[in-house]
Amino acid sequence: MSRPSHDVLSSKAPGGKTFLGHPLPLFNLFSIELWERFSFYGMQAILAFYMYYSVTDGGLGLDQDMAVGLVGAYGGGVYLSTILGAWLADRLLGSERVLFYSAMLIMLGHIALALLPGAIGLTVGLILVAIGSGGLKANATSIVGTLYSQQDERRDAGFSIFYMGVNAGGFIGPLITGWLQTTAGFHWGFGAAAIGMALGLVQYGLTRKSLPEQAHLVPNPLPRQQLGRAISIAAVALVVIVIAVLLGWIRADNLKWVVVGVVVIAAIAYFTVILANKRVSSEERSRVFAFIPLFIASAAFWSLYQQQFTFLPRYADTRLDRNLFGWEFPAAWVQSINPIFIIVFAGVFAVLWTKLGSRQPSTPIKFSLALVIMGLAFLCFIPLSGFSAVPLLALVGILFLFTMAELLISPVGLSLATKLAPQAFHTQMVALFFLSISLGTTLSGVLAGFYKADNELPYFTAIGGAAIVLGLALAAATKPIRKLMAGVH
C-alpha cells in the first residue's frame, strides 16, 4: 500500500477539532504515553533500591555498584528494543498495532515483577517491560510525527506538549510506587505500575480509531518470501543469547558492557543500512549524515541525564536530607521533581518555539545548549560535597537545570528524527534517536559505578567539564551540520 505524503496529512490536520491548537489525536497519544510513563518511572524509581536493599528490607541484597550498573543496562535495553519495535512497524504490522501489543507486554512485565519472587520475577519482568517499552516509545513518537508536515512550525511545539503529558505520568508514578514500597513493600509498588498500564490499555483501546490513516500503514512491507528468513535470524539470535548466558559470557557484572557493545554495533549497522539503501534519495542521505554528530551529542547528554536512575537514587538515599516537618519522605519521591518542572515548563517551551517560528535556534544549537547546561548541573554538585546532609532545595535547583537541558534536546530530538527521516525509514529513524538514548542510559550506569561518596570532587568535575567542552564543540560545528540537514531547521 502506498504511503500518503506528509503534505496530504497535514492539510487535514487544521480542520475539525483540535487540542491546544494541535491535531486532536495528539491528546490520545500523550494519554497512552502518560500511563506508560506512570508505570515505567514508577517501577524505575524503586528498582535500584529493590536490587541493593538487603533481603530483610525486602530487596535482593546485590552490591550497590552492580545494582546501578544493572539499572543502566536495563534502561539501555529499553531504548535498544526500539529497533525491534520500529522494524515490526515499518516492515510487518504498522505503528498503531505495534504500539497496542507493546502496551500489553509492559502490563504483563509489571505483573511479573509484582507476583513472581526474587531473581525470576526481576528477570522476566524487566525483559517484558524493556521489549514493550521500546516498541511503544518508538511508535508513539512516530505517530506524533505523522500529524504534521515537515514545514509545520507547530511541530516542535506539538512534541513539547506530548512530552508534557508523558511527564504527568512520570510525576505521579514515583509518588505512588515510592509510598507503597515504604509502607507495604516493593511488590505492591510494582503492582501499582501494572494497574497504571492496564488503565492506559483501556484508554488506548477506546481512542485508537481516531489515529490518522498513516499510523496503520506498513511503509516498507517485508516480502512474504523473506518472512521465513527474518524468523530464522530472530531464532538464531535468541539461541546465541541463551548460550552466552549459560556459558557465563553474559553475567550480571558485565551486562552493562555487553549492552554498550551491542548498541554501538547496532547504531553503526543502522546508519550503514539506511545510507546504502537505494530507496534513500541524495537529499535524504545528506540529512542522515547530519544526524550522526547529533546522535553522538545525544548519547553524551543522556549518559549524564539518566544518572537520575543510577547515581541519584544512591545520592538521595544516603546524602540527601529528606526530613519534612519531622517526617522522612521516601527517597523514590526525588524522581518526581524533574517531571514537575517538565509539566510546568514544557508548555512554556512549546509557546516559545511557536512564537519564534523560523527565528528559533537551530537544532544543533539547542543540542549544544543542552550539553552545556547539563555540565553546569553536575558542577553544581561540587559545593555540596562538604555537607553531611545535602539540603533538598539545593538538589531541586540542580534538577531544575536538568529539566531546562532536557527540554532543549528530548522533544526537539524526537521531532528532529521524524524531520530527517527518509520516507522508507520513518519509524526506524526514530529508533536511531532512541539508540542514542540507549547508549547514554547504559553509560549512565557505567559512570555511576565510579561515584564515591567520600571522594565526589573528581567525579563531578570530570563529567561536568567534559559535557561543557562537547557542547561548545557542537556549537562550533553548527554551520556544516545545518548544510547537511538540507533545509531542515
C-alpha positions as CSV (number, residue, x, y, z in Angstrom):
1,M,0.0,0.0,0.0
2,S,1.4,3.4,-0.9
3,R,2.2,5.8,1.8
4,P,0.4,9.2,1.8
5,S,2.6,12.2,1.7
6,H,3.2,14.5,4.8
7,D,1.6,17.4,2.9
8,V,-1.7,15.4,2.4
9,L,-1.8,14.5,6.0
10,S,-1.1,18.0,7.3
11,S,-3.7,19.5,5.0
12,K,-6.3,17.6,7.0
13,A,-4.9,18.4,10.4
14,P,-6.1,22.0,10.8
15,G,-9.7,21.1,10.1
16,G,-12.1,19.8,12.7
17,K,-11.4,19.5,16.4
18,T,-8.1,20.4,17.9
19,F,-6.2,20.0,21.1
20,L,-4.4,23.2,22.3
21,G,-4.3,24.3,18.6
22,H,-2.9,20.9,17.5
23,P,-4.4,17.8,15.8
24,L,-6.8,16.1,18.3
25,P,-5.0,12.7,18.0
26,L,-2.1,14.3,19.9
27,F,-4.2,14.1,23.1
28,N,-4.8,10.4,22.6
29,L,-1.1,9.7,22.0
30,F,0.1,11.5,25.1
31,S,-2.6,9.9,27.2
32,I,-1.3,6.4,26.4
33,E,2.3,7.6,27.0
34,L,1.2,9.2,30.3
35,W,0.1,5.8,31.6
36,E,3.1,4.0,30.2
37,R,5.4,6.6,31.8
38,F,3.4,6.2,35.1
39,S,4.2,2.5,35.1
40,F,7.8,2.8,33.8
41,Y,9.0,5.6,36.0
42,G,7.0,4.3,39.0
43,M,8.8,1.0,38.7
44,Q,12.2,2.5,37.9
45,A,12.0,4.8,40.9
46,I,12.2,1.8,43.2
47,L,14.2,-0.6,41.0
48,A,17.7,0.3,42.3
49,F,16.6,0.1,45.9
50,Y,14.9,-3.3,45.2
51,M,18.2,-4.6,43.9
52,Y,20.6,-3.4,46.6
53,Y,18.4,-3.3,49.7
54,S,19.0,-6.2,52.0
55,V,16.7,-9.3,51.9
56,T,15.4,-8.4,55.3
57,D,14.3,-5.0,53.9
58,G,12.5,-6.7,51.0
59,G,15.3,-6.3,48.4
60,L,17.7,-8.7,46.7
61,G,20.9,-7.7,48.5
62,L,23.0,-7.0,45.5
63,D,26.2,-4.9,45.6
64,Q,25.4,-1.2,45.0
65,D,27.8,-0.7,42.1
66,M,26.4,-3.8,40.4
67,A,22.8,-2.7,41.0
68,V,23.3,0.7,39.4
69,G,25.1,-0.9,36.5
70,L,22.2,-3.3,36.0
71,V,19.7,-0.4,36.2
72,G,21.7,1.4,33.5
73,A,21.9,-1.7,31.3
74,Y,18.2,-2.3,31.7
75,G,17.4,1.3,30.7
76,G,19.7,0.9,27.7
77,G,17.9,-2.3,26.8
78,V,14.6,-0.5,26.8
79,Y,15.8,2.0,24.2
80,L,17.7,-0.7,22.3
81,S,14.4,-2.6,21.9
82,T,13.0,0.4,19.9
83,I,14.9,-1.2,17.0
84,L,12.6,-4.2,17.2
85,G,9.5,-2.1,17.6
86,A,10.4,0.1,14.7
87,W,11.3,-2.8,12.4
88,L,8.0,-4.5,13.1
89,A,6.1,-1.3,12.5
90,D,7.9,-0.4,9.2
91,R,8.0,-4.0,7.8
92,L,5.2,-6.1,9.2
93,L,2.4,-4.5,11.4
94,G,2.4,-0.7,11.2
95,S,3.0,1.6,14.1
96,E,-0.5,1.5,15.6
97,R,-0.7,-2.3,16.1
98,V,2.9,-2.5,17.4
99,L,2.0,0.2,20.0
100,F,-1.0,-1.8,21.2
101,Y,0.8,-5.1,21.5
102,S,3.7,-3.4,23.2
103,A,1.5,-1.9,25.9
104,M,0.2,-5.4,26.6
105,L,3.8,-6.7,27.1
106,I,4.5,-3.8,29.5
107,M,1.5,-4.6,31.7
108,L,2.5,-8.3,31.8
109,G,6.0,-7.4,32.8
110,H,4.9,-5.3,35.8
111,I,2.6,-8.2,36.8
112,A,5.6,-10.5,36.8
113,L,7.6,-8.1,39.0
114,A,4.6,-7.9,41.4
115,L,3.8,-11.6,41.6
116,L,7.0,-13.6,40.9
117,P,9.6,-13.8,43.6
118,G,13.3,-12.8,43.6
119,A,15.6,-13.0,40.6
120,I,13.0,-14.9,38.5
121,G,10.4,-12.1,38.8
122,L,13.1,-9.5,38.2
123,T,14.4,-11.2,35.1
124,V,11.1,-12.0,33.5
125,G,9.5,-8.7,34.4
126,L,12.4,-6.5,33.2
127,I,12.6,-8.3,29.9
128,L,8.9,-7.9,29.1
129,V,8.9,-4.2,30.2
130,A,12.1,-3.5,28.2
131,I,10.7,-5.0,25.0
132,G,7.3,-3.5,25.4
133,S,8.5,0.0,26.3
134,G,10.9,0.0,23.4
135,G,8.1,-0.8,21.0
136,L,5.7,1.7,22.5
137,K,8.1,4.6,22.7
138,A,9.3,4.4,19.1
139,N,5.9,4.1,17.6
140,A,4.0,6.6,19.7
141,T,6.7,9.2,18.7
142,S,6.5,8.2,15.1
143,I,2.7,8.6,15.0
144,V,3.0,12.0,16.5
145,G,5.3,12.9,13.6
146,T,2.5,11.9,11.1
147,L,0.3,14.7,12.5
148,Y,2.5,17.4,11.0
149,S,4.2,18.2,7.7
150,Q,7.9,18.8,7.8
151,Q,7.4,22.5,7.4
152,D,4.7,22.9,10.0
153,E,6.0,25.3,12.6
154,R,3.8,23.7,15.2
155,R,5.9,20.5,15.0
156,D,8.4,21.1,17.9
157,A,5.6,22.7,20.0
158,G,3.5,19.5,19.4
159,F,6.3,17.3,20.6
160,S,6.7,19.5,23.7
161,I,3.0,19.2,24.5
162,F,3.3,15.4,24.0
163,Y,6.3,15.4,26.3
164,M,4.3,17.4,29.0
165,G,1.7,14.7,29.0
166,V,4.3,12.0,29.2
167,N,5.8,13.6,32.3
168,A,2.5,13.9,34.1
169,G,2.7,10.1,34.4
170,G,6.4,10.4,35.3
171,F,5.4,12.7,38.2
172,I,2.6,10.6,39.7
173,G,4.2,7.1,39.2
174,P,7.2,7.5,41.7
175,L,4.9,9.1,44.3
176,I,2.6,6.1,44.4
177,T,5.1,3.4,44.0
178,G,7.6,5.0,46.4
179,W,4.9,5.4,49.1
180,L,3.7,1.8,48.6
181,Q,7.3,0.5,48.7
182,T,8.0,2.1,52.1
183,T,4.6,1.2,53.6
184,A,3.6,-2.1,52.1
185,G,6.7,-3.5,50.2
186,F,8.3,-3.5,46.8
187,H,5.9,-5.8,45.1
188,W,2.9,-3.6,46.0
189,G,4.7,-0.8,44.2
190,F,5.3,-3.0,41.1
191,G,1.6,-3.9,41.3
192,A,0.6,-0.3,41.1
193,A,2.7,0.1,37.9
194,A,0.8,-2.8,36.4
195,I,-2.6,-1.2,37.2
196,G,-1.4,2.1,35.6
197,M,-0.5,0.3,32.4
198,A,-3.9,-1.5,32.4
199,L,-5.6,1.8,32.6
200,G,-3.5,3.0,29.6
201,L,-4.5,0.0,27.6
202,V,-8.2,0.7,28.2
203,Q,-7.8,4.3,27.3
204,Y,-6.0,3.5,24.1
205,G,-8.5,0.8,23.1
206,L,-11.2,3.5,23.2
207,T,-9.4,6.1,21.1
208,R,-7.1,4.2,18.7
209,K,-9.6,4.5,15.8
210,S,-9.1,8.3,15.8
211,L,-5.4,8.0,14.7
212,P,-4.5,9.1,11.2
213,E,-4.6,6.5,8.4
214,Q,-0.8,6.6,8.1
215,A,-0.4,5.2,11.6
216,H,-2.0,1.9,10.3
217,L,0.1,1.6,7.2
218,V,3.2,-0.5,6.7
219,P,5.6,1.9,4.9
220,N,8.1,-0.7,3.7
221,P,6.4,-4.1,3.7
222,L,8.5,-7.2,4.1
223,P,8.1,-9.5,1.1
224,R,6.3,-12.7,2.1
225,Q,9.2,-14.9,0.8
226,Q,11.6,-13.1,3.3
227,L,9.4,-13.7,6.3
228,G,10.9,-17.1,7.0
229,R,14.4,-15.7,6.8
230,A,13.6,-13.0,9.3
231,I,12.1,-15.6,11.7
232,S,15.2,-17.7,11.4
233,I,17.5,-14.8,12.1
234,A,15.5,-14.0,15.3
235,A,15.6,-17.6,16.4
236,V,19.4,-17.8,15.9
237,A,19.9,-14.6,17.8
238,L,17.8,-15.9,20.7
239,V,19.8,-19.2,20.8
240,V,23.1,-17.3,20.8
241,I,21.9,-15.1,23.8
242,V,20.8,-18.2,25.7
243,I,24.1,-20.0,25.1
244,A,26.1,-16.9,26.0
245,V,24.2,-16.7,29.3
246,L,24.7,-20.4,30.1
247,L,28.4,-20.2,29.3
248,G,28.8,-17.2,31.6
249,W,29.8,-14.8,28.8
250,I,26.9,-12.6,29.8
251,R,26.7,-12.0,33.5
252,A,25.1,-9.5,35.9
253,D,28.5,-7.9,36.5
254,N,29.4,-7.4,32.8
255,L,25.9,-6.9,31.3
256,K,26.3,-3.1,31.1
257,W,29.4,-3.5,28.8
258,V,27.6,-6.1,26.7
259,V,24.7,-3.6,26.1
260,V,27.2,-0.8,25.3
261,G,28.9,-3.0,22.7
262,V,25.5,-4.2,21.2
263,V,24.2,-0.6,21.0
264,V,27.4,0.7,19.3
265,I,27.3,-2.2,16.7
266,A,23.6,-1.7,16.2
267,A,24.0,2.1,15.6
268,I,26.8,1.6,13.1
269,A,24.8,-1.1,11.3
270,Y,21.7,1.0,11.2
271,F,23.4,4.1,9.8
272,T,25.1,1.8,7.2
273,V,21.8,0.2,6.1
274,I,20.0,3.4,5.8
275,L,22.7,5.2,3.9
276,A,23.3,2.3,1.5
277,N,19.6,1.8,0.7
278,K,18.7,2.6,-2.9
279,R,15.3,4.0,-1.9
280,V,17.0,6.8,0.0
281,S,17.5,9.9,-2.1
282,S,20.7,12.0,-2.1
283,E,18.9,14.8,-0.1
284,E,17.7,12.2,2.4
285,R,21.1,10.7,2.6
286,S,22.6,14.1,3.4
287,R,20.2,14.5,6.3
288,V,21.1,11.1,7.7
289,F,24.8,12.2,7.7
290,A,23.8,15.3,9.6
291,F,22.2,13.1,12.2
292,I,25.5,11.4,13.1
293,P,27.1,14.2,15.2
294,L,23.7,14.9,16.8
295,F,23.5,11.2,17.7
296,I,26.8,11.4,19.5
297,A,25.8,14.6,21.3
298,S,22.6,13.0,22.3
299,A,24.3,9.9,23.7
300,A,26.7,12.1,25.8
301,F,23.8,14.1,27.1
302,W,21.8,11.0,28.2
303,S,24.8,9.5,29.9
304,L,24.5,12.4,32.4
305,Y,20.8,12.9,32.5
306,Q,19.9,9.3,33.0
307,Q,22.0,9.2,36.2
308,Q,18.7,10.2,37.8
309,F,18.1,6.5,37.9
310,T,21.7,5.3,38.7
311,F,23.8,7.8,40.7
312,L,20.9,9.9,42.0
313,P,18.9,7.2,43.9
314,R,22.1,6.3,45.9
315,Y,22.7,10.1,46.5
316,A,19.1,10.7,47.6
317,D,19.2,7.6,49.8
318,T,22.4,8.3,51.6
319,R,23.4,12.0,51.2
320,L,20.1,14.0,51.0
321,D,18.3,15.5,53.9
322,R,14.8,14.1,53.3
323,N,13.2,15.4,56.5
324,L,10.0,17.3,56.0
325,F,8.4,18.7,59.2
326,G,9.7,15.7,61.2
327,W,8.8,13.1,58.5
328,E,11.3,11.5,56.2
329,F,9.8,11.1,52.8
330,P,10.7,8.1,50.5
331,A,13.9,8.5,48.5
332,A,12.0,7.5,45.4
333,W,10.0,10.7,45.5
334,V,13.0,12.6,44.3
335,Q,12.2,11.1,40.9
336,S,9.1,13.2,40.8
337,I,10.9,16.6,41.0
338,N,12.0,16.6,37.4
339,P,8.6,15.7,35.9
340,I,7.0,18.6,37.9
341,F,9.4,21.1,36.2
342,I,8.7,19.5,32.8
343,I,4.9,19.7,33.3
344,V,5.3,23.4,34.1
345,F,7.9,24.4,31.5
346,A,7.1,22.1,28.6
347,G,4.2,24.3,27.7
348,V,6.4,27.4,28.1
349,F,8.9,26.0,25.7
350,A,6.1,24.9,23.3
351,V,4.8,28.5,23.2
352,L,8.3,29.9,22.9
353,W,9.1,27.7,19.8
354,T,5.7,28.6,18.3
355,K,6.2,32.4,18.8
356,L,9.7,32.3,17.4
357,G,8.8,30.2,14.4
358,S,11.6,30.2,11.9
359,R,13.6,32.5,14.2
360,Q,14.1,29.9,16.9
361,P,17.6,28.4,17.4
362,S,18.5,25.6,15.1
363,T,18.5,22.0,16.4
364,P,22.4,21.8,16.7
365,I,22.4,24.9,18.9
366,K,19.6,23.5,21.0
367,F,21.6,20.3,21.5
368,S,24.8,22.2,22.3
369,L,23.0,24.4,24.9
370,A,21.5,21.2,26.5
371,L,25.0,19.7,26.9
372,V,26.4,22.9,28.4
373,I,23.6,23.3,30.9
374,M,23.8,19.6,31.8
375,G,27.5,20.0,32.5
376,L,26.8,23.0,34.7
377,A,24.3,21.0,36.7
378,F,26.9,18.4,37.6
379,L,29.4,21.1,38.5
380,C,26.7,22.5,40.9
381,F,27.1,19.3,43.0
382,I,30.7,20.3,43.9
383,P,29.8,23.0,46.5
384,L,27.5,20.4,48.2
385,S,30.4,18.0,48.8
386,G,31.1,19.4,52.3
387,F,27.5,18.9,53.6
388,S,26.9,15.9,55.8
389,A,23.2,16.1,54.7
390,V,22.5,17.9,51.4
391,P,19.6,20.4,51.5
392,L,16.6,19.4,49.5
393,L,16.3,22.9,47.9
394,A,19.9,22.5,46.5
395,L,19.0,19.3,44.8
396,V,15.8,20.8,43.5
397,G,17.8,23.6,41.9
398,I,20.1,21.2,40.2
399,L,17.2,19.1,38.9
400,F,15.8,22.4,37.5
401,L,18.9,22.6,35.3
402,F,18.4,19.0,34.3
403,T,14.9,20.0,33.1
404,M,16.0,23.0,31.1
405,A,18.6,20.9,29.4
406,E,16.1,18.0,28.7
407,L,13.6,20.3,27.1
408,L,16.2,21.6,24.7
409,I,17.1,18.1,23.5
410,S,14.5,15.4,24.1
411,P,11.3,16.7,22.5
412,V,13.4,18.5,19.9
413,G,15.4,15.3,19.2
414,L,12.2,13.3,18.7
415,S,10.9,16.0,16.3
416,L,14.3,16.1,14.5
417,A,14.3,12.3,13.9
418,T,11.0,12.5,12.2
419,K,12.1,15.5,10.1
420,L,15.4,14.0,9.0
421,A,13.9,10.5,8.4
422,P,14.0,9.1,4.8
423,Q,10.5,8.1,3.6
424,A,11.4,4.3,3.7
425,F,12.8,4.5,7.3
426,H,10.4,6.8,9.1
427,T,9.9,4.8,12.3
428,Q,13.4,3.3,12.2
429,M,15.0,6.8,12.2
430,V,13.1,7.5,15.4
431,A,14.6,4.2,16.7
432,L,18.1,5.6,15.9
433,F,17.4,8.5,18.1
434,F,16.3,6.1,20.9
435,L,19.5,4.2,20.2
436,S,21.5,7.3,21.3
437,I,19.4,7.3,24.5
438,S,20.1,3.6,24.9
439,L,23.8,4.2,24.7
440,G,23.7,7.1,27.0
441,T,21.4,5.3,29.5
442,T,23.7,2.3,29.7
443,L,26.8,4.6,30.1
444,S,24.9,6.3,33.0
445,G,25.2,3.0,34.8
446,V,28.8,2.6,33.9
447,L,29.7,6.2,35.1
448,A,27.7,5.9,38.3
449,G,29.9,3.0,39.3
450,F,32.8,5.5,39.6
451,Y,31.0,7.7,42.1
452,K,32.3,7.6,45.6
453,A,30.6,9.4,48.4
454,D,33.9,10.1,50.2
455,N,35.6,11.5,47.1
456,E,33.0,13.3,45.0
457,L,35.0,16.2,43.5
458,P,36.8,14.3,40.7
459,Y,33.6,12.7,39.6
460,F,31.5,15.9,39.3
461,T,34.4,17.9,37.8
462,A,35.3,15.3,35.1
463,I,31.7,14.7,34.0
464,G,30.5,18.3,34.1
465,G,33.6,19.6,32.4
466,A,33.5,17.0,29.6
467,A,29.8,17.8,28.8
468,I,30.6,21.6,28.6
469,V,33.5,21.0,26.2
470,L,31.5,18.7,24.0
471,G,28.6,21.2,23.9
472,L,30.9,24.1,22.8
473,A,32.4,21.8,20.1
474,L,29.0,21.0,18.7
475,A,28.1,24.7,18.6
476,A,31.3,25.4,16.6
477,A,30.2,22.7,14.1
478,T,26.7,24.1,13.6
479,K,27.2,25.6,10.2
480,P,28.4,22.4,8.3
481,I,25.8,20.3,10.2
482,R,23.0,22.6,9.1
483,K,24.2,22.4,5.5
484,L,23.9,18.6,5.6
485,M,20.4,19.0,7.0
486,A,19.3,20.3,3.6
487,G,16.7,22.8,4.6
488,V,15.5,21.2,7.9
489,H,15.8,23.8,10.7
